[in-house]
Structure formats: C-alpha cells, structure tokens
C-alpha cells in the first residue's frame, strides 16, 4: 500500500500507481484489472476512490470499463 501524499488527491495517486503497474507489465494489455472491491481492499481505500481512479485511467486511454465485466487494460 503506497504512502499517500496529503498534497494530492488519493484517487489521482491511485491512478498513477495503477498506471505504473500497467507500465511495468503487471497488467498487460488485454488483461482485466482486479475488481473495484479487491483494489479497494488492496490499497485500503473506499470503492468510490477506486472508481475515480479508474475514471482517470479511462480518460488517459489506458483502460476500458465494460458494465458487469470490469476494467480491461487497452494500452500500457
């Protein structure tokens, strides 16, 4: 679990951490990310924080979210 910086929104830090993990190949293109609930537990944050982080990753074009199927990495 990262050390959250009080000067930056937690969801942005979470998005940056997930983006770094995608970049390192932990989640290659075409793979599904863990569920929002699993990520919330892993990072010790609320599910809404994870949702906002995934929204940031969608805006960056890194993931696509399919209703009922989760978020899939589209590019590293």
DAHU-V21131 format. One record per backbone hydrogen bond with DSSP energy under -0.5 kcal/mol. CO is the residue of the C=O (numbers start at 1). NH is the residue of the N-H. E is the energy in kcal/mol with one decimal. If there is no record, write none. Layout:
((CO	NH	E) (CO	NH	E))
This chain:
((2	4	-0.8) (4	6	-0.5) (5	8	-1.7) (9	13	-2.0) (10	14	-2.8) (11	15	-2.2) (12	16	-2.5) (13	17	-2.3) (14	18	-2.7) (15	19	-2.6) (16	20	-2.2) (17	21	-2.2) (18	22	-2.5) (19	23	-2.6) (20	24	-2.0) (21	26	-2.2) (21	27	-0.7) (22	25	-1.3) (25	28	-0.5) (28	31	-2.0) (31	73	-2.7) (35	39	-2.8) (36	40	-2.6) (37	41	-2.1) (38	42	-2.7) (39	43	-2.6) (40	44	-1.3) (40	45	-1.9) (46	49	-0.5) (46	50	-1.5) (47	51	-2.6) (48	52	-2.3) (49	53	-2.1) (50	54	-2.7) (51	55	-1.9) (52	56	-1.9) (53	57	-2.1) (54	58	-2.3) (55	59	-2.4) (56	60	-1.8) (57	62	-2.6) (57	63	-0.8) (58	61	-1.4) (62	74	-2.9) (62	75	-1.5) (64	66	-0.5) (64	72	-3.2) (65	67	-0.5) (66	69	-2.7) (66	70	-1.7) (70	66	-2.8) (71	33	-3.1) (72	64	-2.5) (73	30	-3.3))
